[in-house]
């Protein structure tokens, strides 16, 4: 194998390794963002459930008042 071909191969391997490392870093960032978004969604679901519970309480209270009146 000529030295020129070897240098080209070495450059291609180095480029592939660099691209792989960048993809690994991007994948890690995306995993972290996914975790953050899942937590944010859970927080919103909790808040929404609490709000819906308050609506149910108001509705139940109104129904009880109507039956008593």
Buried (B, 14 or more C-beta within 10 A) or exposed (E): EEEEEEEEEEEEEEEEEEEEEEEEEEEEEEEEEEEEEEEEEEEEEEEEEEEEEEEEEEEEEEEEEEEEE
